Amino acid sequence: MRFAIVGSGAVGGFFGAKLVQAGHDVTFLARGAHLEALRQRGLELRTPTGNVRVQVRAESDPARVGPVDVVMLAVKTYDIAGALPAVRTLVAASDTPALGGSTAVVLTLQNGVDSPDEVAAAVGREAVLGGSAYISAAIAEPGVLTQTGTHQRITFGEYFGDTSRVSSRVATLRDVLAGAGIHTDAVADARVSLWDKLVFLAPFAGLTGSTRLPIGVLRDCQPALDTYKEAASEVIRVAAAEGVTVSRTPDLLVGELARLPPQTRASLLVDLEQGKRLEVEALMGSVVRRGRAAGVPTPVMATFHGVLAPHASGRPQG
């Protein structure tokens, strides 16, 4: 199957490399030093189970990629707008995609619940599948990806149209990804899986980011734990207002927090400490805006948003 990876960082790099190893036709879109490293040396994966170097095809111009069956969109949420021209070019160049339909499929892998709508506005709803990626990895240097831990998974499904069952194209793509050694969950309704991730991640990122503390300290502080539960309840109520029933309850989420290593911090806090851009708008901001539109109060999430929004650009403040 033919894949284009838009966003060849940690997420796109790892899953794209797995597809290359399985023999699929994969092109990575990249730029700068990372692009040159991919072209000259390939992509090196450093994992707990061993290191491997994969020779890959990398391009900076989407017009040079040619027809593809699947566009794996793995950029950060704040980079979606900049990636959409490339996505449109790739979808327009598709010819008789392997998954059927009239266009290539775009698999979104961003945090939050906004990206499927953003992409659909550019290429049409028919082309979009909504997904979530679960992996702990980072680009150590151009062309080198380091994975910490062994957990890796993609959960995805239809986001628009018939979400009553796992569609045939979702099932086909699931089998392709699984055949490449990617742990894959195919779902009927991707909206549920995206909100299920958001209900954990947004309060977790908001609490650890706002306090600048790891979860071990916070879960031993009852007021902090109560704040997390109320934030999660707000997300659940906003999802319900949009017709989505979240499967995780606040008490269940607190149990998940209890099983995390005490030094665990949300990636948002790690980015904050490193002066990088933050996915504030896709996490807290999205919940606040959607809650406002639905008439659902979100005071805790709004507080997290207000505290962290000044740092969203990654520039030093004050």
C-alpha positions in Angstrom: 0.0 0.0 0.0 1.2 3.5 -0.7 1.6 5.9 2.2 2.6 9.5 2.6 3.7 10.6 6.1 3.0 14.3 6.7 4.8 15.1 9.9 7.9 12.9 10.0 8.7 13.5 13.7 8.5 11.0 16.5 5.0 9.7 15.7 5.1 9.7 12.0 8.7 8.6 11.9 8.1 5.5 14.1 4.9 4.3 12.4 6.2 5.2 8.9 9.4 3.2 9.6 7.4 0.2 10.6 5.5 0.4 7.3 8.7 0.6 5.3 10.1 -2.5 7.1 6.9 -4.4 6.1 7.5 -3.6 2.5 5.0 -0.8 1.9 5.6 2.2 -0.4 6.2 5.0 2.0 7.3 8.6 1.4 8.2 10.9 4.3 7.5 14.7 3.9 10.2 16.6 5.9 12.3 19.6 5.7 15.6 21.1 6.9 18.3 19.0 8.6 15.8 16.2 9.3 15.1 15.9 5.5 18.8 15.8 4.6 19.5 13.2 7.3 16.6 11.0 6.1 17.9 11.2 2.5 21.5 10.6 3.3 21.4 8.1 6.2 17.8 6.9 6.5 15.8 6.9 9.7 17.5 5.3 12.8 15.2 3.9 15.4 16.5 3.5 18.9 14.2 1.3 20.9 14.3 -0.7 24.1 14.4 -3.9 22.0 17.3 -2.8 19.8 18.4 -0.2 17.2 17.7 -0.3 13.5 18.4 2.0 10.5 15.7 2.0 7.8 16.4 3.4 4.4 13.5 5.7 3.4 12.3 8.0 0.7 12.0 11.6 1.8 10.7 14.6 0.0 10.0 18.3 0.8 7.6 18.9 -2.1 4.3 16.9 -1.9 3.9 17.3 -5.7 6.9 14.9 -6.1 5.3 12.1 -4.0 2.8 10.9 -6.6 -0.4 9.0 -5.9 -0.9 7.5 -2.5 -3.6 5.4 -0.8 -3.2 6.8 2.7 -2.0 10.1 4.0 -0.9 9.7 7.7 -1.1 13.2 9.2 1.2 13.2 12.2 1.9 16.9 12.8 1.3 18.7 16.1 -2.1 20.3 16.3 -0.7 23.8 15.9 0.9 22.8 12.6 -2.2 21.5 10.9 -3.0 24.7 9.1 0.5 24.7 7.6 0.2 21.1 6.6 -3.1 21.3 4.8 -1.7 22.5 1.4 0.4 19.4 1.3 -2.5 17.2 2.3 -4.7 18.7 -0.4 -1.9 18.1 -3.0 -1.6 14.4 -2.0 -5.3 13.8 -2.0 -5.8 15.4 -5.4 -3.0 13.2 -6.9 -4.7 9.9 -5.8 -5.8 7.4 -8.4 -8.0 4.5 -7.5 -6.9 4.3 -3.9 -6.6 0.8 -2.4 -9.1 1.5 0.3 -11.8 2.4 -2.3 -13.6 5.7 -2.8 -12.6 8.6 -5.0 -9.8 10.0 -2.9 -6.9 9.0 -0.8 -7.7 8.5 2.9 -6.3 11.0 5.4 -5.7 9.4 8.8 -5.5 12.1 11.5 -3.3 11.3 14.5 -3.5 14.5 16.6 -4.3 15.1 20.2 -7.8 16.5 20.9 -10.9 16.3 18.8 -10.5 19.2 16.4 -8.3 17.9 13.6 -10.8 15.7 11.7 -13.0 18.8 11.2 -10.1 20.9 10.2 -8.9 18.4 7.6 -12.4 17.7 6.3 -12.8 21.4 5.6 -9.8 21.2 3.3 -10.3 17.8 1.5 -13.9 16.8 2.2 -15.4 14.5 4.9 -15.2 11.3 2.7 -11.4 11.4 2.8 -11.0 11.6 6.6 -10.5 8.9 9.2 -10.1 10.0 12.9 -7.3 8.4 14.9 -5.2 8.7 18.0 -1.6 7.7 18.4 -0.1 6.3 21.6 3.7 6.2 21.8 6.4 7.7 23.9 9.1 8.8 21.5 11.1 11.8 20.4 13.5 12.9 17.7 16.9 12.8 19.4 18.7 14.5 16.5 18.0 14.8 12.7 17.2 11.3 11.4 17.3 9.6 14.8 14.2 8.6 16.8 14.3 7.4 20.4 11.4 5.3 21.8 11.1 5.0 25.5 9.0 2.1 26.7 7.6 -0.5 24.3 3.9 0.6 24.2 2.8 1.8 20.7 -0.7 1.8 19.3 -3.0 3.6 16.8 -6.8 3.7 17.5 -8.9 4.9 14.5 -12.2 4.7 12.7 -14.8 6.6 10.8 -15.4 10.1 12.1 -18.1 11.2 9.7 -21.0 9.3 8.1 -21.9 5.8 9.2 -20.3 5.2 12.6 -22.5 2.3 13.6 -20.0 -0.3 12.6 -16.3 -0.8 11.6 -16.3 0.1 8.0 -14.6 -2.0 5.3 -11.9 0.5 4.6 -11.1 0.9 8.3 -10.9 -2.9 8.7 -8.6 -3.1 5.6 -6.3 -0.4 6.9 -6.3 -2.1 10.4 -5.0 -5.3 8.8 -2.3 -3.5 6.9 -1.1 -1.6 10.0 -1.2 -4.8 12.2 0.7 -6.7 9.5 3.5 -4.1 9.9 3.7 -4.8 13.6 1.7 -1.7 14.7 -0.7 -2.4 17.5 -4.0 -1.3 16.1 -7.5 -0.9 17.4 -10.2 -0.3 14.7 -13.4 1.3 16.1 -16.8 2.1 14.7 -17.0 5.7 15.9 -13.7 7.5 16.2 -15.4 10.4 18.0 -15.7 8.2 21.1 -12.0 7.2 21.1 -10.8 10.7 20.5 -12.9 12.1 23.4 -11.9 9.1 25.6 -8.3 10.2 25.1 -9.1 13.9 25.6 -10.9 13.3 28.9 -7.7 11.9 30.4 -5.1 14.1 28.6 -6.6 17.6 28.9 -7.1 17.6 32.7 -3.7 15.8 33.1 -1.9 18.3 31.0 -3.8 21.2 32.6 -3.0 20.1 36.1 0.6 19.1 35.7 1.3 22.1 33.4 -0.3 24.6 35.6 1.4 23.4 38.8 4.7 22.5 37.1 4.6 19.3 39.2 4.7 15.5 38.4 1.7 13.3 39.0 3.2 11.7 42.1 3.0 14.9 44.1 -0.4 15.9 42.8 -2.2 12.6 43.4 -1.0 12.7 47.1 -2.8 16.1 47.4 -6.5 15.7 47.7 -7.5 19.2 46.5 -5.3 18.7 43.4 -7.0 15.3 42.8 -10.4 16.9 43.3 -9.5 19.5 40.7 -8.5 16.9 38.2 -11.8 15.0 38.7 -13.9 18.1 38.2 -11.9 19.0 35.1 -12.6 15.5 33.7 -16.3 15.9 34.6 -16.4 19.1 32.6 -14.9 17.3 29.5 -17.4 14.5 29.9 -20.3 16.9 30.0 -19.1 18.8 26.9 -18.7 15.5 25.0 -22.3 14.5 26.0 -23.6 17.8 24.8 -22.1 16.9 21.4 -23.7 13.5 21.4 -20.7 11.4 22.5 -20.7 9.2 25.6 -17.3 8.9 27.1 -16.5 5.5 28.5 -14.1 6.7 31.2 -15.5 8.1 34.5 -13.6 10.5 36.8 -13.1 7.7 39.4 -11.7 5.4 36.7 -9.3 8.1 35.5 -8.1 8.7 39.0 -7.3 4.9 39.2 -5.3 5.3 36.0 -3.4 8.2 37.6 -2.5 5.9 40.5 -0.8 3.4 38.3 1.5 6.0 36.6 5.2 6.3 37.7 5.3 9.1 40.3 7.6 11.3 38.1 5.2 11.2 35.1 4.5 14.6 33.6 2.3 15.4 30.6 4.2 16.1 27.4 2.8 19.6 27.6 4.7 20.2 30.8 7.9 18.8 29.2 7.4 21.2 26.3 6.7 24.1 28.6 10.0 23.4 30.5 11.9 23.3 27.2 10.3 26.5 25.9 8.5 24.8 23.1 5.1 25.5 21.6 2.2 24.0 23.5 -1.0 22.3 22.4 -3.1 24.5 24.7 -5.8 25.3 22.2 -6.3 21.7 21.1 -6.7 20.5 24.7 -8.0 23.1 27.1 -9.1 25.7 24.6 -11.1 23.3 22.6 -13.1 22.1 25.6 -13.7 25.7 26.7 -14.9 26.8 23.3 -17.1 23.7 22.7 -18.5 24.1 26.2 -19.4 27.7 25.6 -21.1 26.8 22.3 -23.1 24.1 24.0 -24.0 26.1 27.1 -21.9 23.8 29.3 -19.8 25.6 32.0 -16.1 24.6 32.2 -14.6 26.8 34.9 -11.7 24.4 35.8 -10.7 23.8 32.2 -11.1 27.6 31.6 -8.7 28.2 34.5 -6.1 25.8 33.1 -6.5 27.5 29.7 -6.0 30.9 31.1 -2.9 29.9 33.1 -1.2 28.1 30.1 -2.4 30.2 27.1 0.3 32.8 27.6 2.9 30.1 27.1 1.3 28.6 24.0 3.7 30.2 21.5 6.8 28.9 23.4 8.3 32.3 23.7 9.7 33.5 27.1 7.1 35.4 29.0 7.5 38.6 30.9 
